[in-house]
């Protein structure tokens, strides 16, 4: 299966990347054989993938990385890069290729220290592959200092190094960096395309796949999780009941507390799965093994404190991501209400709760619905500014009540 098959509803982007991969292959072949490389190559050293959440930015970057490392024997017969079955493609897709560094963060930001390590890696020549590829899935989380460190590497790249940056929009990346990248914009995939790939690749029942794709409005990752995770469906159902529970002040405060508690529980589950393992591995590496009574050697307190701080930042990020997901579902609820109020032919995302949508649509006007959507956006902005989650969500639920 070609690596491009995972790109859902991105035909134009796929065509551009496939052409660039062919040119990249010709470029490396020319260098290795000592001939003159093509003068009109579509290949460049830095790419920026942007698009809304769920559009498949990181999937596109990984597919391109795999095509750059493709070593299929069919190539000698005219086959194009990105076969999907050779060692180069397979190891890149699963994340084990020696010359492909895939960077994603579970922290709130990517700092200077981590970025410098990437820049040092980018200066190396490929060990086994055709290119040295750095995939930065969260380029929008670079701090200003980290962005300036990355800029130097993008300005003066090593001969066979490729940077693949992913961000929601151009504005999320420093102007000096984006001006040195080739820009590709991905779109939200059609609901039908997402449902089809869930059936084909994940073996999900067509009716379940269609419902999940419609509910998430084409967000591939969320649709897969919704179709396969009963807990995710339960949490989403709870969020969609919130507009029906804000008739009084007590209901607003209770709904806000439950939403924040659910997000905190998600963060706690991630911590239980990861933090204990990380801590034990570090303790063992630092020498707190058998025969020491579990005591840490001298001079290691700072290292342990650094790990604890990193784990705390990860819990904060997880809680924010969980809240953001809930706010996205809530926005979808009021988007459906607005569509009903205007008599739009737009497909309803939450068809399973059509009666509740009709009731809210009848009891209020489009102006109140728009104000409620604005209240959700205001809550998101407050969370981005580090407002205490409970205060931000309480203010939102009170605004939902007032309309």
C-alpha positions as CSV (number, residue, x, y, z in Angstrom):
1,X,0.0,0.0,0.0
2,X,1.6,3.3,-1.1
3,X,2.4,5.7,1.8
4,X,0.1,8.3,0.2
5,X,-3.0,6.1,1.0
6,X,-3.1,7.5,4.5
7,X,-3.6,11.1,3.1
8,X,-7.3,11.4,3.2
9,X,-8.9,14.0,0.8
10,X,-5.7,15.7,0.0
11,X,-5.3,15.0,-3.7
12,X,-3.6,18.3,-4.6
13,X,-1.0,18.0,-1.7
14,X,-0.4,14.4,-2.6
15,X,0.4,15.3,-6.2
16,X,2.9,18.0,-5.1
17,X,4.7,15.8,-2.6
18,X,4.9,12.9,-5.0
19,X,6.5,15.1,-7.7
20,X,8.9,16.5,-5.1
21,X,9.9,13.0,-4.0
22,X,10.7,12.0,-7.6
23,X,12.9,15.1,-7.9
24,X,14.5,14.4,-4.6
25,X,15.4,10.9,-5.7
26,X,16.8,12.2,-9.0
27,X,18.9,14.8,-7.0
28,X,20.4,12.2,-4.7
29,X,21.1,9.8,-7.6
30,X,22.9,12.6,-9.5
31,X,25.0,13.5,-6.5
32,X,26.0,9.8,-5.9
33,X,26.8,9.2,-9.5
34,X,28.7,12.5,-10.0
35,X,26.4,13.9,-12.7
36,X,24.7,17.3,-12.8
37,X,21.5,17.4,-10.8
38,X,18.3,18.6,-12.4
39,X,18.0,22.4,-12.5
40,X,14.2,22.7,-12.2
41,X,13.8,20.4,-9.1
42,X,10.6,20.7,-7.1
43,X,12.6,19.5,-4.0
44,X,13.6,21.9,-1.3
45,X,15.2,21.7,2.1
46,X,12.3,23.0,4.3
47,X,8.6,22.4,4.1
48,X,5.7,23.8,6.2
49,X,2.5,21.8,6.4
50,X,-0.5,23.8,7.7
51,X,-4.2,23.0,8.1
52,X,-7.0,22.7,10.6
53,X,-6.8,20.0,13.4
54,X,-7.5,16.6,11.9
55,X,-6.5,17.5,8.4
56,X,-3.5,15.2,8.5
57,X,-0.6,17.5,8.7
58,X,1.7,15.1,10.5
59,X,0.5,12.2,8.3
60,X,1.4,14.1,5.2
61,X,4.9,14.9,6.6
62,X,5.5,11.3,7.6
63,X,4.3,10.1,4.1
64,X,6.7,12.5,2.4
65,X,9.5,11.4,4.7
66,X,8.9,7.8,3.8
67,X,8.9,8.6,0.1
68,X,12.2,10.4,0.5
69,X,13.7,7.3,2.1
70,X,12.1,4.8,-0.3
71,X,14.4,2.0,-1.6
72,X,11.9,-0.1,-3.5
73,X,13.5,-2.3,-6.2
74,X,10.6,-1.3,-8.5
75,X,12.3,2.1,-8.8
76,X,14.8,0.6,-11.4
77,X,11.7,-0.2,-13.5
78,X,10.3,3.3,-13.3
79,X,8.3,3.0,-10.0
80,X,7.7,6.2,-8.0
81,X,9.0,6.7,-4.4
82,X,6.6,5.8,-1.6
83,X,5.9,2.2,-2.3
84,X,5.0,1.5,1.3
85,X,6.5,-2.0,1.6
86,X,10.3,-1.5,1.3
87,X,12.5,-1.1,4.4
88,X,12.9,2.6,4.0
89,X,9.1,3.3,3.8
90,X,8.2,0.8,6.6
91,X,10.7,2.0,9.2
92,X,9.8,5.6,8.5
93,X,6.1,5.1,8.9
94,X,6.5,3.2,12.2
95,X,9.1,5.6,13.5
96,X,12.3,3.5,13.6
97,X,14.3,4.8,10.6
98,X,17.8,5.8,11.7
99,X,17.7,9.0,9.6
100,X,14.2,10.2,10.3
101,X,13.6,12.1,13.6
102,X,9.9,12.5,14.4
103,X,9.4,15.2,17.1
104,X,6.2,15.7,18.9
105,X,5.9,17.2,22.3
106,X,3.7,16.4,25.3
107,X,4.8,19.7,26.9
108,X,3.3,23.1,26.6
109,X,6.2,24.3,24.5
110,X,9.5,23.3,22.8
111,X,12.4,25.1,24.3
112,X,15.9,26.2,23.2
113,X,17.6,23.2,24.6
114,X,15.6,20.6,22.7
115,X,15.8,22.7,19.5
116,X,19.6,22.9,19.7
117,X,19.7,19.1,19.9
118,X,17.6,18.9,16.7
119,X,19.9,21.3,15.0
120,X,22.9,19.3,15.9
121,X,21.1,16.2,14.5
122,X,20.3,18.0,11.3
123,X,24.0,18.6,10.6
124,X,24.7,14.9,10.3
125,X,25.0,13.1,7.0
126,X,22.5,10.3,6.5
127,X,23.6,7.1,8.1
128,X,21.7,4.5,6.1
129,X,19.0,6.5,4.2
130,X,19.0,8.9,1.3
131,X,18.2,12.0,3.4
132,X,18.4,13.2,6.9
133,X,14.8,14.1,7.7
134,X,13.5,16.1,10.8
135,X,9.7,16.0,11.2
136,X,8.6,18.7,13.7
137,X,4.9,18.0,14.4
138,X,4.3,20.9,16.8
139,X,6.2,23.8,15.2
140,X,3.6,26.1,16.6
141,X,4.9,25.3,20.1
142,X,8.4,26.6,19.6
143,X,9.3,29.4,22.0
144,X,10.6,32.5,20.4
145,X,14.1,31.6,21.5
146,X,13.7,28.1,20.0
147,X,12.4,29.6,16.8
148,X,15.5,31.7,16.4
149,X,17.7,28.7,17.0
150,X,15.8,26.8,14.3
151,X,16.0,29.7,11.9
152,X,19.8,29.4,11.6
153,X,19.5,25.7,10.7
154,X,16.8,26.4,8.1
155,X,18.8,29.3,6.6
156,X,22.0,27.2,6.2
157,X,20.9,23.6,5.8
158,X,23.2,20.6,5.5
159,X,23.3,19.3,1.9
160,X,21.0,16.3,2.4
161,X,18.9,17.4,5.3
162,X,15.1,18.1,5.0
163,X,13.0,19.9,7.6
164,X,9.3,19.1,7.7
165,X,7.4,21.5,10.0
166,X,3.7,21.2,10.9
167,X,1.5,23.9,12.4
168,X,-2.2,24.9,12.3
169,X,-1.6,28.1,10.3
170,X,1.1,30.3,8.9
171,X,0.6,32.8,11.7
172,X,1.7,30.1,14.3
173,X,5.3,30.1,12.9
174,X,7.8,32.9,12.9
175,X,7.7,34.9,9.7
176,X,11.4,34.5,9.2
177,X,11.0,30.7,9.3
178,X,7.9,30.4,7.1
179,X,9.5,32.6,4.5
180,X,12.2,30.0,4.0
181,X,9.9,27.1,3.7
182,X,7.8,25.7,0.9
183,X,4.2,26.0,2.1
184,X,1.5,23.3,1.7
185,X,-2.1,23.9,2.9
186,X,-4.2,20.9,3.9
187,X,-8.0,21.0,4.1
188,X,-10.5,19.3,6.3
189,X,-11.2,16.0,4.6
190,X,-14.8,15.2,3.5
191,X,-16.8,13.2,5.9
192,X,-17.3,10.4,3.4
193,X,-13.6,10.1,2.8
194,X,-12.9,9.8,6.5
195,X,-15.6,7.1,6.9
196,X,-14.2,5.2,4.0
197,X,-10.7,5.1,5.4
198,X,-12.0,4.0,8.8
199,X,-13.8,1.1,7.2
200,X,-10.8,0.2,4.9
201,X,-7.9,0.6,7.3
202,X,-9.4,0.0,10.7
203,X,-12.2,-2.5,9.9
204,X,-14.9,-0.4,11.5
205,X,-18.5,-1.1,10.7
206,X,-19.7,1.4,7.9
207,X,-22.5,2.8,10.0
208,X,-20.3,3.4,13.0
209,X,-17.6,4.9,10.8
210,X,-20.0,7.2,9.1
211,X,-21.5,8.4,12.5
212,X,-18.0,9.0,13.9
213,X,-16.8,10.9,10.9
214,X,-19.9,13.1,10.8
215,X,-19.7,13.8,14.6
216,X,-16.1,14.9,14.3
217,X,-16.6,16.8,11.1
218,X,-13.8,15.1,9.2
219,X,-11.2,15.1,12.0
220,X,-9.5,11.7,11.2
221,X,-7.8,11.1,14.6
222,X,-10.9,12.0,16.7
223,X,-13.1,10.0,14.4
224,X,-11.0,6.9,14.8
225,X,-11.0,7.3,18.6
226,X,-14.7,7.9,18.8
227,X,-15.4,4.8,16.7
228,X,-13.1,2.5,18.8
229,X,-13.2,3.9,22.3
230,X,-16.4,3.6,24.4
231,X,-15.0,5.9,27.1
232,X,-14.5,8.7,24.4
233,X,-18.1,8.3,23.3
234,X,-19.3,8.5,26.9
235,X,-17.3,11.7,27.6
236,X,-18.6,13.3,24.4
237,X,-22.2,12.5,25.3
238,X,-21.7,14.1,28.7
239,X,-20.3,17.3,27.0
240,X,-23.3,17.5,24.6
241,X,-25.7,17.4,27.5
242,X,-24.2,20.5,29.0
243,X,-26.4,23.0,27.1
244,X,-29.4,21.3,28.6
245,X,-28.1,21.7,32.2
246,X,-27.4,25.4,32.4
247,X,-30.9,26.6,33.2
248,X,-29.8,27.9,36.6
249,X,-26.7,29.1,38.4
250,X,-26.3,25.9,40.3
251,X,-26.5,23.8,37.1
252,X,-23.8,26.1,35.5
253,X,-21.4,25.7,38.3
254,X,-21.9,21.9,38.6
255,X,-21.5,21.4,34.8
256,X,-18.3,23.4,34.9
257,X,-16.9,21.4,37.8
258,X,-17.7,18.1,36.1
259,X,-16.0,19.2,32.9
260,X,-12.8,20.3,34.6
261,X,-12.8,17.1,36.8
262,X,-13.1,14.9,33.7
263,X,-10.1,16.7,32.1
264,X,-8.1,16.3,35.3
265,X,-8.9,12.6,35.4
266,X,-7.7,12.2,31.8
267,X,-4.4,13.9,32.8
268,X,-4.2,11.6,35.9
269,X,-4.6,8.5,33.8
270,X,-1.8,9.5,31.4
271,X,0.4,10.3,34.4
272,X,-0.3,6.9,36.0
273,X,0.7,5.2,32.7
274,X,3.9,7.2,32.0
275,X,5.2,9.0,35.1
276,X,5.8,5.9,37.3
277,X,7.7,4.2,34.5
278,X,9.8,7.3,33.7
279,X,10.7,7.8,37.4
280,X,11.7,4.2,38.0
281,X,13.8,4.2,34.9
282,X,15.6,7.4,35.9
283,X,16.1,6.2,39.4
284,X,17.7,3.0,38.1
285,X,19.9,4.9,35.7
286,X,21.1,7.1,38.5
287,X,22.1,4.2,40.7
288,X,19.2,3.9,43.1
289,X,19.1,0.1,42.7
290,X,19.1,-2.9,45.0
291,X,21.4,-2.6,48.1
292,X,21.0,1.1,48.5
293,X,17.7,1.1,50.4
294,X,16.1,3.0,47.6
295,X,18.2,6.1,48.4
296,X,19.2,8.4,45.6
297,X,23.0,9.1,45.2
298,X,24.2,12.5,46.0
299,X,24.0,15.2,43.3
300,X,20.9,13.6,41.6
301,X,18.2,15.7,43.3
302,X,18.3,18.3,40.5
303,X,17.8,15.7,37.8
304,X,14.8,14.2,39.6
305,X,13.4,17.7,40.1
306,X,13.7,18.4,36.4
307,X,11.8,15.2,35.6
308,X,9.0,16.1,38.1
309,X,8.7,19.6,36.5
310,X,8.5,18.0,33.0
311,X,5.8,15.6,34.2
312,X,3.8,18.4,35.7
313,X,3.9,20.4,32.5
314,X,2.7,17.3,30.6
315,X,-0.2,16.9,33.0
316,X,-1.1,20.5,32.4
317,X,-0.9,20.0,28.6
318,X,-3.1,16.9,28.8
319,X,-5.7,18.6,30.8
320,X,-5.8,21.5,28.4
321,X,-6.1,19.2,25.4
322,X,-8.9,17.4,27.0
323,X,-10.8,20.6,27.8
324,X,-10.1,21.9,24.2
325,X,-11.6,18.7,22.8
326,X,-14.7,19.2,25.0
327,X,-15.0,22.8,23.8
328,X,-14.7,21.7,20.2
329,X,-17.7,19.3,20.7
330,X,-19.6,22.1,22.4
331,X,-19.0,24.4,19.5
332,X,-20.3,21.7,17.2
333,X,-23.5,21.5,19.2
334,X,-24.2,25.2,18.8
335,X,-23.1,25.1,15.1
336,X,-25.9,22.6,14.5
337,X,-28.3,24.8,16.4
338,X,-27.4,27.7,14.3
339,X,-27.8,25.7,11.1
340,X,-31.4,24.7,12.2
341,X,-32.3,28.3,13.1
342,X,-31.3,29.5,9.6
343,X,-32.9,26.5,7.9
344,X,-29.5,25.6,6.3
345,X,-29.1,22.5,4.2
346,X,-25.8,21.9,6.0
347,X,-25.5,18.4,7.3
348,X,-26.1,18.1,11.1
349,X,-23.1,16.7,12.9
350,X,-24.9,15.5,16.0
351,X,-27.9,13.8,14.4
352,X,-28.2,11.4,17.3
353,X,-29.4,14.3,19.5
354,X,-31.6,16.0,16.9
355,X,-34.5,16.5,19.4
356,X,-32.3,18.4,21.8
357,X,-30.9,20.6,19.0
358,X,-34.5,21.3,17.8
359,X,-35.5,22.3,21.3
360,X,-32.6,24.7,21.8
361,X,-33.1,26.2,18.3
362,X,-36.8,26.9,19.0
363,X,-36.2,28.4,22.4
364,X,-33.6,31.0,21.3
365,X,-32.6,33.0,18.3
366,X,-29.5,33.0,16.1
367,X,-28.1,36.1,18.0
368,X,-28.1,34.2,21.3
369,X,-26.5,31.1,19.6
370,X,-23.7,33.3,18.2
371,X,-23.1,34.8,21.6
372,X,-22.8,31.3,23.1
373,X,-20.3,30.3,20.4
374,X,-18.3,33.5,21.2
375,X,-18.4,32.5,24.9
376,X,-16.8,29.2,24.0
377,X,-14.1,30.9,22.0
378,X,-13.5,33.3,25.0
379,X,-13.0,30.3,27.3
380,X,-10.4,28.9,24.9
381,X,-8.6,32.2,24.9
382,X,-8.7,32.4,28.7
383,X,-7.1,28.9,28.9
384,X,-4.4,29.9,26.5
385,X,-3.6,32.8,28.9
386,X,-3.2,30.4,31.8
387,X,-6.5,31.4,33.5
388,X,-7.4,28.8,36.1
389,X,-9.5,26.1,34.2
390,X,-12.4,26.1,36.6
391,X,-12.8,29.9,36.5
392,X,-12.6,30.0,32.7
393,X,-15.2,27.2,32.3
394,X,-17.5,28.6,35.0
395,X,-17.5,32.0,33.2
396,X,-18.4,30.1,29.9
397,X,-21.3,28.1,31.4
398,X,-22.8,31.3,32.9
399,X,-22.5,33.0,29.5
400,X,-24.2,29.9,27.9
401,X,-27.1,30.4,30.3
402,X,-27.4,34.1,29.6
403,X,-27.1,33.7,25.9
